[in-house]
Amino acid sequence: MYIPKSPFVLCMQLTTKCNINCRHCSADANSEIIIFPHSKLISIIDTAKEIGVKKLIFGGGEPLLYEQLFGVCEYALAQGIKVSFVTNGTLVSEVIDRFSKILDYRHSFEVGVSLDGHTPEIHGYFRPADTFYPAVEAINLLNNKGLNVSVSCVVSKGNIQTIPDLLRFLLPFNLYGIRFLPFAPLGRGKHCTEEMFSPVELNGLIREQKKWREVFGKNISIHFPWEFLSLPPEKRQPSPCEAGYLRLWINCSGDIFPCSHMENLTIGNIYHDSISDVWNNSPILKAMRNPELLKGVCASCQYRDGCRGGCRGLAYFMEGDYLCSDPYCPIVVQNKNVQV
């Protein structure tokens, strides 16, 4: 099995500070303010360039509250590394002129705006309702700058029925893409577990995604490794979970994780471990990359070596074991139903 010599994507949390308090915030922003040191961040960008990282994804909190954000983006882009981040949009009007610093690299840069519905009421299901119009304004302002603008929508039981309305609302915008993120009870979201989809509901959402693409013609994505199962058998091409295989996550404290769903599974820390050493020698990553170690239904599945167990983050988050079967995989769900 091919393993790249370095992560293709490095996800980095710049700050836990945010200007709003969403009740589903996976980062539990503002509970404790931690800011990634600028000098260390520059050092990591240099390392990323050296080891061959292709893309940096900056997260928060609210990335626009990181004072050196635009300088950091420009620095990374100048190294030939792609950059993206997602903002709640409420501060974009105040800093829109600062985006001019990265216009020369616009083809390697993407900015996402969080928008969960086509009205203030629906958008405000998790977020403050008065952030709806600033978010829409942010999309317009960023579009007018000529940047690659996408929309990130957290899908829950509170807005699932209105997604077609949101897509119709977004049709006039020249969007780079629309990404749907199924709600996961992380951070403050742990208090909203009733909003989490069942495996049957989530698989239904993925099927709906195909209809949305056909009707609205947008770059719409909800990616799960087992999404290929919705295709006819002759067209199925499994693709593995990217956690620890193509990407790593680093939080504000410097802790390294395979993905954001594995916040309790620390595999290193940038203050005493090199990214390359963690990537190449972590026992946990080695185990995650070995499909022969998968448990449960995945152990004997015909798609095991290509799919590699589905979403490792969901497996760990839901079952507490990064080697167990992904509980949301249709094959796993079907097997459980047969056993019942």
Secondary structure, DSSP 8 states (H G I E B T S, - for coil): ----SS-SEEEEE-BS--SS--TT-TT-TTSS--B--HHHHHHHHHHHHHHT--EEEEESS-GGGSTTHHHHHHHHHHTT-EEEEEE-STTHHHHGGGGGGGGGGGGGEEEEEE---SSHHHHTTTS-GGGHHHHHHHHHHHHHTT-EEEEEEEE-TTTGGGHHHHHHHHTTS--SEEEEEE----GGGGGGGGGS--HHHHHHHHHHHHHHHHHH-S-EE---GGGGGGS-GGG-------BTTTEEEE-TT-EEESSGGGTT---EETTTS-HHHHHHH-HHHHHHT-GGG--GGGGG-TTHHHHTTS-HHHHHHHHS-TTS--TT-HHHHHHHHHH-
